[in-house]
Amino acid sequence: MSFVRLLAYLLFALVGLYVLAAVLYAIPMIAGLLDDQMEVRFSPPNPSLVADYGNGLEPQQKEAYYHLSQGSEILPWILLTTVDVADPDSAKPFVENLERYGLLPDPVHPDNLPVGLTVSSNPFTFGMDFVGITCSACHVGELRHGGKAVRVDGAPNMFNMQLFYSQAVDAVMATANDRRKLWHALKRLGRRDYKRYGIAAPLVRPATLVYYGANALLHRDRLDARLELIAVIRAAKEQRDPEHPTSGFGRLDAFDGTRNFMFTRLRKEDASGGFEVNKANMVKLDAAVKFPPLWSRKDSPLDPAAANGGQPQQYPAVLGFKDYDWVEWTMNTNTVMERNITETLGAGATVILDPARSSSLFESSIPIENMHQLEWLAYDIDPPQWPTEVFGEIKTDLAAAGQTIFQDRCAGCHEYGADQRTESGLIRLRGMRPDTVGTDPTVALRISCPVPDTGALPISSRSYSAEESEFLKACVGVKAGAAFEGSPFAGTVQAAVDGIKQKAYAVAGIDDAQRRVMEDLDRRGKVIWRDTLLDTKAPYGPYAARPLHGIWAAAPFLHNGSVPTLYHLLLPPEQRPKQFALGEREYDPTKLGFAVTTSCSQQDCLVDTTRTGDGNGGHLWATDLTEADRMALLEYLKTY
């Protein structure tokens, strides 16, 4: 009887706590309903957009390309949409004016949710909707001129991902430590909950929080993986250059960011259950690359069966990344799926890397079927056509003269015919070594740095020669001029990503036949990762001369985005801007790129070409043209 009475008391206490929580939550909810300043709205779309401009995607495809999750959700949506900015003197909602980070409003989304943001749940969010980013955050751009604008699918966007995530985390932490900001957040949450649940909101919200908490505790391996990711983000933030903590707008040190997110969590064992960031594997983020354009010129119209990704062998030959034999800026892998997995890991996807959790090792938040769908959506994007209603008419006579110059000075590197394709139809990209093309070598060198501590991953060591150590002298633990043994980056990333990929396939129930389609294995063959600078011989190297279709919309230029316009790229390096701002969208239709200015107010909006990784030298081809020939070539590139 006493046991029954104890249970009754316990139940009564729990009900009492639940009612108390509901009553307490009703207070900020009512306060929020009475305070119209607590209404949260995303920025509306730019009214000057050319509404009927498009380059390949249908409306339904755009919705998926703009918002389909790739598993990188990193913060609860209810937090991001309720907290103030971190500034202690400001009460502005964090999500007000997300364009300050380079995020573009979606003109057709009912809430104006920015292009590239996802709101989704996965096994690592414990039932909650989290916010993350997807491909279009970096690969949908907008160019403005004369009070008009044009939105270009696949174009590099002026998004600063590091600044967005960093300040979002700062805003959440400030809310936890500031009662006034916490009160604002509770009022905004209450106002939103009332719209969704009505007068039942005070009863529903406490119940959902109990559910989320229980779900997290029932999946400790996933919870621990997410906490490890947060610890890595904090450690990475601490080691950033305080003067330049991010890669800036439209650029990202993607390779090193992924290296930090993944390899700093490697360890041989975890018997105590604790976790420490493996700082031996942490590197500086000073090898930024620009966001590349994602579009392809098709040799023939798309067949519906091919366009949906079900029949890759029926997809027409393209001049674009779908048919490149090697992918990434440094051409270090031939696998599209694993390239995409490394991308979403760098964007915040969560993965279990604790070797002690053998049954769930390599389980991740990555939805493998979504990754395939996003890849194929990008294939359907066409090179953009010059929008005369925004940038003016093309001078046809001048463009015709420019075509002759292009064929004489550019086509030898940047055009590819049937004789440059493999038997399976892939394009043999022309790769060059940094000392040949003359552009900044930092990315090519950094991607070849060995990994100091590979933890429990089964990695075969590599012998590095004394000559190779000269290349790698900036890498951790490498002594210039001394041969050594080490764990290659290529082998380490392949072992980790293959484990993640295979687990994702198993979770999704993907069979071998489907895998062959999703990875295009019939054309690409065995998956290969390589340290391109070390694993290839001159004159071949890691920097590719890619096709230039739509290049007018792909500013800034060179792999690291260190040149603002095509006009400046056609000048000798000493005449190129030493500093220029990125983040604004004003386009120069004469010089084909962003209007050059050094005036900007956002953090890391200025590109300084004297800094490591940001050099703007090299690519001397066609830099000796006369001014008249230079302008003719630019006019032709508007048509290309």
C-alpha positions as a printed NumPy array, in Angstrom:
array([[  0.   ,   0.   ,   0.   ],
       [  2.852,   2.368,   0.842],
       [  4.348,   1.687,  -2.613],
       [  1.061,   2.619,  -4.308],
       [  0.861,   5.748,  -2.181],
       [  4.451,   6.638,  -3.163],
       [  3.581,   6.273,  -6.838],
       [  0.501,   8.426,  -6.33 ],
       [  2.573,  11.131,  -4.63 ],
       [  5.141,  10.965,  -7.43 ],
       [  2.445,  11.227, -10.081],
       [  0.809,  14.104,  -8.226],
       [  4.184,  15.884,  -8.006],
       [  4.849,  15.411, -11.726],
       [  1.401,  16.703, -12.637],
       [  1.947,  19.641, -10.321],
       [  5.285,  20.448, -11.936],
       [  3.715,  20.152, -15.372],
       [  0.867,  22.522, -14.446],
       [  3.354,  24.927, -12.874],
       [  5.476,  24.893, -16.049],
       [  2.36 ,  25.556, -18.145],
       [  1.32 ,  28.485, -15.928],
       [  4.822,  29.958, -15.913],
       [  5.081,  29.637, -19.708],
       [  1.7  ,  31.314, -20.141],
       [  3.141,  34.518, -18.674],
       [  5.722,  35.237, -21.44 ],
       [  3.259,  33.93 , -24.03 ],
       [  0.664,  36.518, -23.044],
       [  3.346,  39.2  , -22.812],
       [  4.522,  38.273, -26.3  ],
       [  1.009,  38.487, -27.727],
       [  0.659,  41.987, -26.288],
       [  4.02 ,  43.135, -27.679],
       [  3.985,  43.463, -31.476],
       [  7.73 ,  44.071, -31.451],
       [  8.123,  40.379, -30.677],
       [  6.814,  39.445, -34.133],
       [  9.623,  37.799, -36.089],
       [  9.772,  38.317, -39.846],
       [ 12.369,  37.369, -42.423],
       [ 13.474,  40.002, -44.873],
       [ 11.197,  40.315, -47.929],
       [ 12.658,  39.622, -51.391],
       [ 14.254,  42.367, -53.429],
       [ 11.395,  44.007, -55.387],
       [ 13.77 ,  44.844, -58.25 ],
       [ 14.372,  41.173, -59.111],
       [ 13.814,  40.154, -62.714],
       [ 10.952,  37.792, -61.939],
       [ 10.981,  35.744, -65.146],
       [ 14.747,  35.147, -65.296],
       [ 15.789,  31.523, -64.9  ],
       [ 18.536,  29.2  , -66.002],
       [ 17.301,  25.654, -65.997],
       [ 15.339,  24.82 , -62.855],
       [ 11.556,  24.583, -62.824],
       [  9.653,  26.036, -59.807],
       [  9.301,  22.642, -58.091],
       [ 12.998,  21.938, -58.625],
       [ 13.904,  25.336, -57.215],
       [ 12.001,  24.607, -54.001],
       [ 14.02 ,  21.419, -53.502],
       [ 17.341,  22.954, -54.531],
       [ 16.75 ,  25.941, -52.244],
       [ 15.636,  24.098, -49.092],
       [ 16.214,  20.307, -49.242],
       [ 18.182,  19.16 , -46.2  ],
       [ 21.68 ,  17.738, -46.539],
       [ 21.856,  16.871, -42.845],
       [ 23.869,  19.907, -41.725],
       [ 21.254,  21.182, -39.25 ],
       [ 23.194,  22.578, -36.319],
       [ 20.876,  24.724, -34.116],
       [ 17.26 ,  24.307, -32.936],
       [ 14.907,  26.375, -35.076],
       [ 12.968,  27.561, -32.023],
       [ 16.186,  29.072, -30.669],
       [ 17.35 ,  30.774, -33.843],
       [ 13.977,  32.401, -34.47 ],
       [ 13.488,  33.667, -30.917],
       [ 16.84 ,  34.963, -29.686],
       [ 18.193,  38.509, -29.922],
       [ 21.47 ,  39.303, -31.6  ],
       [ 24.419,  38.876, -29.217],
       [ 25.003,  42.629, -28.856],
       [ 24.064,  43.391, -25.2  ],
       [ 22.683,  46.785, -26.207],
       [ 20.385,  45.495, -28.939],
       [ 17.009,  43.751, -28.804],
       [ 16.832,  43.003, -32.54 ],
       [ 15.863,  39.428, -33.426],
       [ 18.812,  37.457, -34.777],
       [ 16.881,  36.399, -37.906],
       [ 16.044,  39.982, -38.856],
       [ 17.999,  40.956, -41.976],
       [ 19.902,  37.72 , -42.592],
       [ 21.136,  39.395, -45.758],
       [ 23.897,  40.783, -43.558],
       [ 25.451,  37.316, -43.872],
       [ 24.803,  37.124, -47.609],
       [ 21.644,  34.991, -47.367],
       [ 19.039,  35.826, -50.017],
       [ 15.276,  35.863, -49.326],
       [ 13.285,  33.24 , -51.228],
       [ 10.633,  35.166, -53.178],
       [  8.196,  32.239, -53.323],
       [  8.579,  30.793, -49.82 ],
       [  5.55 ,  31.728, -47.673],
       [  7.79 ,  32.891, -44.812],
       [ 10.541,  34.377, -47.03 ],
       [ 12.876,  31.732, -45.579],
       [ 16.279,  32.586, -47.049],
       [ 17.551,  30.562, -49.973],
       [ 19.906,  27.883, -48.689],
       [ 18.448,  27.53 , -45.194],
       [ 16.837,  24.238, -44.249],
       [ 14.439,  23.512, -41.423],
       [ 14.396,  19.798, -40.79 ],
       [ 14.717,  17.038, -38.235],
       [ 16.922,  13.964, -38.351],
       [ 17.982,  11.263, -35.881],
       [ 20.547,  13.67 , -34.411],
       [ 17.998,  16.427, -33.642],
       [ 15.885,  14.217, -31.315],
       [ 12.556,  15.164, -32.843],
       [ 13.22 ,  18.915, -32.984],
       [ 13.354,  20.982, -36.134],
       [ 16.891,  22.306, -36.52 ],
       [ 18.208,  24.896, -38.964],
       [ 21.081,  24.193, -41.315],
       [ 22.329,  25.136, -44.732],
       [ 22.133,  23.4  , -48.074],
       [ 23.889,  23.781, -51.444],
       [ 22.036,  26.888, -52.586],
       [ 23.268,  29.015, -49.668],
       [ 26.601,  29.147, -51.482],
       [ 25.469,  28.414, -55.042],
       [ 22.638,  30.85 , -55.824],
       [ 23.865,  34.375, -56.467],
       [ 22.337,  37.766, -57.095],
       [ 23.831,  40.56 , -59.213],
       [ 22.594,  44.152, -59.049],
       [ 22.987,  47.141, -61.331],
       [ 21.148,  50.393, -61.826],
       [ 18.44 ,  49.619, -59.293],
       [ 17.68 ,  46.204, -60.793],
       [ 18.787,  42.725, -59.815],
       [ 18.996,  39.275, -61.322],
       [ 18.991,  36.021, -59.326],
       [ 21.233,  33.348, -60.901],
       [ 20.873,  29.705, -59.858],
       [ 24.241,  27.983, -59.546],
       [ 26.193,  31.255, -59.291],
       [ 28.613,  31.892, -56.399],
       [ 26.807,  33.64 , -53.555],
       [ 28.22 ,  36.275, -51.209],
       [ 27.486,  34.1  , -48.151],
       [ 29.739,  34.156, -45.08 ],
       [ 28.937,  30.785, -43.523],
       [ 31.458,  31.055, -40.694],
       [ 30.141,  34.447, -39.624],
       [ 26.542,  33.209, -39.733],
       [ 27.193,  30.137, -37.59 ],
       [ 29.564,  31.941, -35.225],
       [ 27.182,  34.807, -34.493],
       [ 24.213,  32.441, -34.238],
       [ 26.005,  30.489, -31.492],
       [ 27.006,  33.785, -29.835],
       [ 23.361,  34.902, -29.876],
       [ 22.197,  31.688, -28.194],
       [ 24.929,  31.923, -25.532],
       [ 24.122,  35.593, -24.877],
       [ 20.469,  34.66 , -24.352],
       [ 21.425,  32.034, -21.794],
       [ 23.48 ,  34.586, -19.849],
       [ 21.235,  37.669, -20.079],
       [ 17.837,  37.71 , -18.34 ],
       [ 16.5  ,  40.484, -20.552],
       [ 17.396,  38.585, -23.716],
       [ 15.96 ,  35.38 , -22.248],
       [ 12.688,  37.222, -21.583],
       [ 12.594,  38.413, -25.208],
       [ 13.195,  34.882, -26.441],
       [ 10.416,  33.451, -24.277],
       [  7.986,  36.127, -25.471],
       [  8.799,  35.433, -29.125],
       [  8.466,  31.688, -28.568],
       [  5.141,  32.149, -26.775],
       [  3.816,  34.336, -29.577],
       [  4.816,  31.741, -32.185],
       [  3.412,  28.844, -30.159],
       [  0.07 ,  30.601, -29.781],
       [ -0.191,  30.944, -33.561],
       [  0.453,  27.231, -33.926],
       [ -1.336,  25.694, -30.924],
       [ -3.785,  28.38 , -29.8  ],
       [ -4.742,  28.471, -26.121],
       [ -3.282,  24.974, -25.67 ],
       [  0.247,  26.337, -26.23 ],
       [  1.167,  26.518, -22.486],
       [  0.306,  22.818, -22.195],
       [  1.947,  21.706, -25.448],
       [  5.345,  23.406, -25.126],
       [  6.385,  21.789, -21.784],
       [  5.316,  18.396, -23.145],
       [  7.429,  18.807, -26.284],
       [ 10.479,  19.781, -24.238],
       [ 10.08 ,  16.656, -22.083],
       [  9.818,  14.579, -25.264],
       [ 12.953,  16.113, -26.793],
       [ 14.925,  15.62 , -23.594],
       [ 13.865,  11.997, -23.21 ],
       [ 14.664,  11.308, -26.849],
       [ 18.148,  12.742, -26.434],
       [ 18.829,  10.668, -23.331],
       [ 17.654,   7.512, -25.089],
       [ 20.228,   8.105, -27.849],
       [ 23.34 ,   9.015, -25.893],
       [ 25.665,   8.145, -28.773],
       [ 23.992,  10.736, -30.996],
       [ 23.815,  13.282, -28.193],
       [ 27.503,  12.818, -27.451],
       [ 28.359,  13.215, -31.147],
       [ 26.489,  16.523, -31.25 ],
       [ 28.208,  17.713, -28.055],
       [ 31.566,  16.754, -29.566],
       [ 30.757,  18.857, -32.635],
       [ 29.947,  21.836, -30.404],
       [ 33.252,  21.357, -28.564],
       [ 35.131,  21.312, -31.878],
       [ 33.374,  24.5  , -33.031],
       [ 34.381,  26.244, -29.803],
       [ 37.99 ,  25.066, -30.108],
       [ 38.158,  26.124, -33.756],
       [ 36.777,  29.531, -32.872],
       [ 39.426,  30.005, -30.183],
       [ 42.299,  29.361, -32.592],
       [ 41.08 ,  31.731, -35.314],
       [ 42.971,  34.87 , -36.227],
       [ 41.203,  37.567, -34.141],
       [ 41.722,  40.116, -36.918],
       [ 40.334,  37.826, -39.635],
       [ 38.26 ,  35.118, -37.926],
       [ 36.413,  34.026, -41.101],
       [ 37.232,  33.397, -44.745],
       [ 34.946,  36.275, -45.701],
       [ 32.024,  36.63 , -48.092],
       [ 31.71 ,  34.304, -51.071],
       [ 34.717,  32.278, -49.934],
       [ 35.461,  29.48 , -47.477],
       [ 38.441,  27.443, -46.343],
       [ 36.395,  24.35 , -47.078],
       [ 39.157,  21.747, -46.984],
       [ 40.573,  22.83 , -43.641],
       [ 37.121,  23.376, -42.141],
       [ 36.17 ,  19.805, -42.973],
       [ 39.543,  18.588, -41.712],
       [ 38.924,  20.32 , -38.386],
       [ 35.335,  19.105, -38.019],
       [ 36.28 ,  15.504, -38.755],
       [ 39.871,  14.814, -37.782],
       [ 39.856,  16.674, -34.454],
       [ 37.39 ,  14.027, -33.264],
       [ 39.574,  11.03 , -34.14 ],
       [ 40.915,   8.988, -31.224],
       [ 42.158,   5.475, -30.625],
       [ 39.96 ,   4.695, -27.655],
       [ 37.532,   6.293, -25.258],
       [ 37.458,   3.952, -22.294],
       [ 36.599,   6.7  , -19.811],
       [ 33.695,   7.963, -21.885],
       [ 35.211,  11.44 , -22.031],
       [ 36.103,  13.447, -25.096],
       [ 38.854,  15.943, -25.786],
       [ 39.335,  17.821, -29.028],
       [ 42.305,  16.309, -30.865],
       [ 44.13 ,  19.608, -31.34 ],
       [ 47.074,  17.864, -33.001],
       [ 44.861,  17.663, -36.088],
       [ 43.546,  21.227, -35.972],
       [ 44.792,  23.596, -38.658],
       [ 44.482,  27.31 , -39.367],
       [ 41.771,  28.466, -41.745],
       [ 43.87 ,  30.489, -44.185],
       [ 43.402,  28.645, -47.475],
       [ 40.089,  30.053, -48.705],
       [ 38.528,  29.12 , -52.027],
       [ 35.619,  30.823, -53.775],
       [ 32.281,  29.073, -54.215],
       [ 32.459,  27.573, -57.72 ],
       [ 29.615,  27.986, -60.234],
       [ 27.331,  24.963, -60.559],
       [ 25.985,  24.764, -64.083],
       [ 26.564,  22.718, -67.203],
       [ 26.077,  23.306, -70.9  ],
       [ 24.169,  20.353, -72.353],
       [ 24.919,  18.926, -75.795],
       [ 21.238,  18.067, -76.251],
       [ 17.908,  18.655, -74.436],
       [ 17.284,  16.705, -71.246],
       [ 15.261,  13.508, -71.378],
       [ 12.769,  13.411, -68.468],
       [ 14.025,   9.985, -67.328],
       [ 17.596,  11.233, -67.264],
       [ 16.776,  14.521, -65.59 ],
       [ 15.389,  12.869, -62.449],
       [ 18.611,  11.023, -61.763],
       [ 17.279,   7.578, -62.524],
       [ 19.108,   6.988, -65.792],
       [ 22.57 ,   8.582, -65.695],
       [ 23.671,   6.76 , -68.833],
       [ 20.911,   8.587, -70.756],
       [ 21.917,  12.028, -69.53 ],
       [ 23.409,  14.044, -72.4  ],
       [ 27.079,  14.896, -72.479],
       [ 27.702,  18.198, -70.722],
       [ 30.451,  20.754, -70.391],
       [ 30.333,  21.049, -66.633],
       [ 31.152,  19.398, -63.341],
       [ 28.923,  16.352, -63.954],
       [ 31.41 ,  15.127, -66.556],
       [ 34.686,  16.229, -64.974],
       [ 37.049,  13.31 , -64.425],
       [ 38.24 ,  14.829, -61.132],
       [ 36.31 ,  17.103, -58.769],
       [ 37.18 ,  19.639, -56.048],
       [ 39.314,  22.741, -56.631],
       [ 42.457,  20.626, -56.346],
       [ 41.13 ,  17.652, -58.352],
       [ 41.822,  15.348, -55.425],
       [ 38.985,  12.841, -55.922],
       [ 36.843,  11.281, -58.635],
       [ 33.889,  10.481, -56.376],
       [ 30.936,  12.846, -56.504],
       [ 29.091,  11.336, -53.549],
       [ 32.067,  11.353, -51.195],
       [ 32.933,  14.907, -52.274],
       [ 29.411,  15.928, -51.272],
       [ 29.678,  14.111, -47.944],
       [ 32.853,  16.02 , -47.072],
       [ 31.053,  19.247, -48.004],
       [ 28.109,  18.659, -45.678],
       [ 30.44 ,  17.536, -42.877],
       [ 32.183,  20.896, -43.231],
       [ 28.791,  22.62 , -43.12 ],
       [ 27.868,  21.057, -39.773],
       [ 26.6  ,  17.51 , -40.32 ],
       [ 26.946,  15.286, -37.246],
       [ 28.666,  11.879, -37.267],
       [ 29.584,   9.33 , -34.596],
       [ 33.368,   8.859, -34.634],
       [ 33.876,   7.27 , -31.212],
       [ 35.523,   3.854, -31.926],
       [ 34.11 ,   2.514, -28.661],
       [ 30.594,   2.686, -30.143],
       [ 31.141,  -0.058, -32.687],
       [ 27.462,  -0.594, -33.541],
       [ 26.8  ,   3.055, -34.366],
       [ 30.282,   4.049, -35.564],
       [ 30.032,   6.317, -38.669],
       [ 26.287,   6.819, -38.236],
       [ 25.531,  10.363, -39.356],
       [ 22.824,  12.951, -39.892],
       [ 23.437,  12.863, -43.666],
       [ 20.346,  11.858, -45.722],
       [ 22.096,  10.038, -48.551],
       [ 19.116,  10.113, -50.916],
       [ 18.818,  13.887, -50.496],
       [ 22.492,  14.224, -51.362],
       [ 21.879,  12.393, -54.621],
       [ 18.809,  14.492, -55.401],
       [ 20.661,  17.756, -54.755],
       [ 23.5  ,  16.649, -57.012],
       [ 21.133,  15.915, -59.876],
       [ 19.225,  19.151, -59.383],
       [ 22.509,  21.001, -59.846],
       [ 23.12 ,  19.079, -63.097],
       [ 19.938,  20.597, -64.527],
       [ 21.148,  24.182, -64.036],
       [ 22.136,  25.817, -67.329],
       [ 24.785,  28.507, -67.812],
       [ 23.044,  31.868, -67.397],
       [ 22.236,  34.045, -70.391],
       [ 23.286,  37.7  , -70.306],
       [ 20.245,  39.645, -68.979],
       [ 20.051,  42.599, -71.338],
       [ 17.178,  44.185, -69.389],
       [ 19.515,  44.571, -66.4  ],
       [ 23.028,  44.948, -67.85 ],
       [ 22.353,  46.336, -71.313],
       [ 22.656,  45.054, -74.881],
       [ 25.658,  43.112, -76.143],
       [ 27.678,  44.838, -78.866],
       [ 27.585,  42.106, -81.499],
       [ 30.408,  43.445, -83.698],
       [ 32.707,  43.799, -80.713],
       [ 31.748,  40.321, -79.459],
       [ 32.556,  38.843, -82.875],
       [ 36.019,  40.35 , -82.715],
       [ 36.365,  38.995, -79.182],
       [ 35.502,  35.474, -80.343],
       [ 38.578,  35.441, -82.553],
       [ 40.723,  36.538, -79.615],
       [ 39.153,  33.875, -77.379],
       [ 39.936,  31.118, -79.855],
       [ 43.504,  32.338, -80.158],
       [ 44.271,  33.072, -76.5  ],
       [ 41.84 ,  31.115, -74.271],
       [ 40.357,  28.099, -76.031],
       [ 43.538,  26.045, -75.888],
       [ 43.088,  25.651, -72.134],
       [ 39.39 ,  26.22 , -71.534],
       [ 37.61 ,  24.445, -74.396],
       [ 37.134,  20.706, -74.549],
       [ 36.16 ,  18.628, -77.57 ],
       [ 35.285,  14.987, -78.011],
       [ 38.97 ,  14.099, -78.174],
       [ 39.369,  15.307, -74.566],
       [ 36.841,  12.79 , -73.234],
       [ 37.479,   9.305, -71.869],
       [ 35.803,   6.259, -73.359],
       [ 33.114,   6.555, -70.694],
       [ 32.457,  10.189, -71.594],
       [ 34.303,  12.022, -68.792],
       [ 36.228,  15.212, -69.566],
       [ 39.975,  14.99 , -69.013],
       [ 40.499,  18.311, -67.295],
       [ 43.78 ,  20.071, -67.983],
       [ 45.505,  20.32 , -64.623],
       [ 48.394,  22.646, -63.904],
       [ 50.877,  22.946, -61.104],
       [ 50.966,  26.119, -58.981],
       [ 54.399,  27.114, -60.306],
       [ 53.068,  26.822, -63.872],
       [ 49.842,  28.789, -63.526],
       [ 51.443,  31.097, -60.961],
       [ 48.377,  31.416, -58.726],
       [ 48.406,  31.192, -54.931],
       [ 49.657,  27.688, -53.987],
       [ 48.287,  27.554, -50.427],
       [ 45.252,  25.354, -51.134],
       [ 47.224,  22.855, -53.21 ],
       [ 49.892,  22.613, -50.537],
       [ 47.526,  22.457, -47.557],
       [ 45.401,  19.662, -49.006],
       [ 48.57 ,  17.542, -49.18 ],
       [ 49.509,  17.961, -45.502],
       [ 49.655,  14.599, -43.685],
       [ 47.314,  13.977, -40.737],
       [ 49.277,  13.819, -37.439],
       [ 46.868,  11.514, -35.545],
       [ 44.498,   9.179, -37.404],
       [ 43.077,   7.589, -34.269],
       [ 41.522,   4.177, -34.85 ],
       [ 41.182,   4.588, -38.627],
       [ 43.022,   1.844, -40.546],
       [ 45.424,   4.064, -42.506],
       [ 48.51 ,   2.888, -44.382],
       [ 51.417,   5.237, -43.801],
       [ 53.237,   6.869, -46.667],
       [ 56.899,   7.62 , -47.19 ],
       [ 57.496,  11.291, -47.933],
       [ 60.756,  12.193, -49.652],
       [ 63.048,  15.035, -48.648],
       [ 61.927,  16.912, -51.773],
       [ 58.259,  16.478, -50.801],
       [ 58.983,  17.735, -47.296],
       [ 60.103,  21.014, -48.886],
       [ 56.635,  21.36 , -50.402],
       [ 55.029,  20.521, -47.042],
       [ 57.284,  22.523, -44.726],
       [ 54.314,  24.595, -43.484],
       [ 52.475,  21.445, -42.336],
       [ 52.393,  20.462, -38.669],
       [ 55.307,  18.205, -37.709],
       [ 57.089,  18.4  , -41.072],
       [ 60.785,  19.366, -41.172],
       [ 61.905,  20.823, -44.472],
       [ 64.527,  18.711, -46.247],
       [ 63.992,  15.597, -44.127],
       [ 62.263,  12.456, -45.39 ],
       [ 59.585,  11.101, -43.087],
       [ 56.705,   8.656, -42.658],
       [ 53.178,  10.001, -42.266],
       [ 49.466,   9.421, -42.75 ],
       [ 48.33 ,  10.965, -46.048],
       [ 45.339,  13.276, -46.062],
       [ 43.846,  11.464, -49.049],
       [ 43.949,   8.058, -47.378],
       [ 42.611,   9.405, -44.097],
       [ 39.657,  11.24 , -45.593],
       [ 38.852,   8.269, -47.826],
       [ 38.757,   5.861, -44.875],
       [ 36.535,   8.144, -42.803],
       [ 34.155,   9.199, -45.575],
       [ 33.8  ,   5.691, -46.962],
       [ 32.726,   4.476, -43.515],
       [ 30.182,   7.312, -43.263],
       [ 28.904,   6.645, -46.784],
       [ 28.506,   2.899, -46.302],
       [ 26.634,   3.413, -43.011],
       [ 24.332,   5.977, -44.68 ],
       [ 23.578,   3.551, -47.51 ],
       [ 22.756,   0.806, -45.014],
       [ 20.472,   3.064, -42.94 ],
       [ 18.61 ,   4.183, -46.081],
       [ 18.333,   0.639, -47.471],
       [ 20.228,   1.49 , -50.674],
       [ 21.203,  -1.642, -52.644],
       [ 24.265,  -2.116, -54.866],
       [ 22.443,  -1.248, -58.073],
       [ 21.231,   2.032, -56.624],
       [ 24.712,   2.81 , -55.345],
       [ 26.167,   2.414, -58.83 ],
       [ 23.696,   4.987, -60.123],
       [ 24.167,   7.39 , -57.202],
       [ 27.953,   7.332, -57.579],
       [ 28.038,   7.058, -61.391],
       [ 30.364,   4.081, -60.961],
       [ 29.83 ,   2.724, -64.479],
       [ 31.593,   5.814, -65.793],
       [ 33.878,   6.741, -62.896],
       [ 35.024,   3.304, -61.789],
       [ 36.866,   2.746, -58.527],
       [ 36.687,   5.529, -55.94 ],
       [ 40.012,   7.36 , -55.703],
       [ 41.33 ,  10.077, -53.403],
       [ 44.767,  11.531, -54.019],
       [ 47.122,  14.222, -52.77 ],
       [ 47.224,  15.734, -56.242],
       [ 50.361,  17.818, -55.873],
       [ 52.349,  14.795, -54.678],
       [ 50.636,  11.995, -56.57 ],
       [ 50.933,  13.495, -60.058],
       [ 53.908,  14.526, -62.174],
       [ 54.622,  17.774, -63.963],
       [ 53.289,  19.36 , -66.053],
       [ 49.995,  17.967, -64.694],
       [ 48.859,  19.426, -61.389],
       [ 45.985,  20.27 , -59.048],
       [ 44.634,  23.507, -60.594],
       [ 42.252,  22.814, -63.487],
       [ 41.42 ,  24.938, -66.529],
       [ 37.639,  24.506, -66.586],
       [ 35.103,  25.419, -69.294],
       [ 34.078,  29.086, -69.133],
       [ 30.399,  29.016, -70.048],
       [ 28.551,  31.649, -68.013],
       [ 31.828,  32.895, -66.556],
       [ 30.547,  36.487, -66.559],
       [ 28.284,  35.531, -63.609],
       [ 30.956,  33.705, -61.586],
       [ 32.847,  36.557, -59.882],
       [ 35.188,  36.787, -58.038],
       [ 37.9  ,  35.009, -60.017],
       [ 40.795,  32.583, -59.597],
       [ 40.287,  29.614, -57.294],
       [ 40.627,  31.772, -54.174],
       [ 38.402,  34.633, -55.335],
       [ 41.288,  37.1  , -55.208],
       [ 40.394,  39.044, -58.38 ],
       [ 37.095,  40.979, -58.485],
       [ 36.471,  41.148, -62.261],
       [ 37.453,  39.451, -65.51 ],
       [ 38.86 ,  42.768, -66.676],
       [ 41.354,  42.761, -63.799],
       [ 42.218,  39.122, -64.454],
       [ 43.283,  40.158, -67.957],
       [ 45.691,  42.714, -66.502],
       [ 49.226,  41.94 , -65.277],
       [ 49.106,  40.941, -61.58 ],
       [ 50.786,  44.14 , -60.417],
       [ 47.855,  46.107, -61.868],
       [ 45.169,  44.061, -60.123],
       [ 43.511,  45.472, -56.967],
       [ 45.518,  44.707, -53.847],
       [ 42.414,  45.112, -51.705],
       [ 38.715,  45.02 , -52.524],
       [ 35.454,  44.408, -50.702],
       [ 33.232,  41.358, -51.094],
       [ 29.721,  41.098, -49.712],
       [ 27.948,  43.726, -51.771],
       [ 26.284,  42.693, -55.023],
       [ 26.774,  45.705, -57.287],
       [ 27.854,  44.353, -60.679],
       [ 30.052,  46.075, -63.254],
       [ 28.665,  45.059, -66.691],
       [ 31.703,  46.521, -68.441],
       [ 34.459,  44.799, -66.46 ],
       [ 32.356,  41.676, -65.711],
       [ 32.534,  41.283, -61.979],
       [ 31.865,  43.082, -58.743],
       [ 32.279,  46.835, -58.618],
       [ 35.641,  47.49 , -56.98 ],
       [ 35.537,  49.335, -53.668],
       [ 37.381,  49.107, -50.37 ],
       [ 34.464,  50.532, -48.406],
       [ 32.611,  47.962, -46.304],
       [ 31.458,  47.597, -42.721],
       [ 30.938,  43.87 , -42.202],
       [ 33.518,  41.668, -40.507],
       [ 36.02 ,  40.16 , -42.976],
       [ 34.445,  41.88 , -45.981],
       [ 37.822,  43.062, -47.296],
       [ 40.024,  40.781, -49.404],
       [ 43.688,  41.588, -48.775],
       [ 45.811,  39.912, -51.437],
       [ 48.966,  40.215, -49.322],
       [ 47.643,  37.676, -46.81 ],
       [ 48.476,  33.959, -46.883],
       [ 46.132,  32.142, -49.234],
       [ 44.743,  35.327, -50.825],
       [ 47.451,  36.028, -53.393],
       [ 46.174,  37.363, -56.728],
       [ 49.189,  36.621, -58.9  ],
       [ 49.506,  34.235, -61.811],
       [ 47.319,  33.393, -64.816],
       [ 49.394,  35.565, -67.143],
       [ 47.641,  34.388, -70.273],
       [ 46.11 ,  37.228, -72.313],
       [ 47.412,  39.854, -69.888],
       [ 49.373,  41.451, -72.75 ],
       [ 46.272,  42.327, -74.799],
       [ 45.697,  45.876, -75.927],
       [ 42.859,  47.687, -74.187],
       [ 40.709,  47.377, -77.316],
       [ 41.295,  43.631, -77.588],
       [ 40.692,  43.201, -73.876],
       [ 37.294,  44.879, -74.132],
       [ 36.411,  42.815, -77.215],
       [ 37.227,  39.592, -75.364],
       [ 35.056,  40.647, -72.417],
       [ 32.185,  41.437, -74.776],
       [ 32.419,  37.951, -76.258],
       [ 32.428,  36.341, -72.813],
       [ 28.992,  37.872, -72.241],
       [ 27.723,  35.526, -74.971],
       [ 29.691,  32.428, -73.985]])
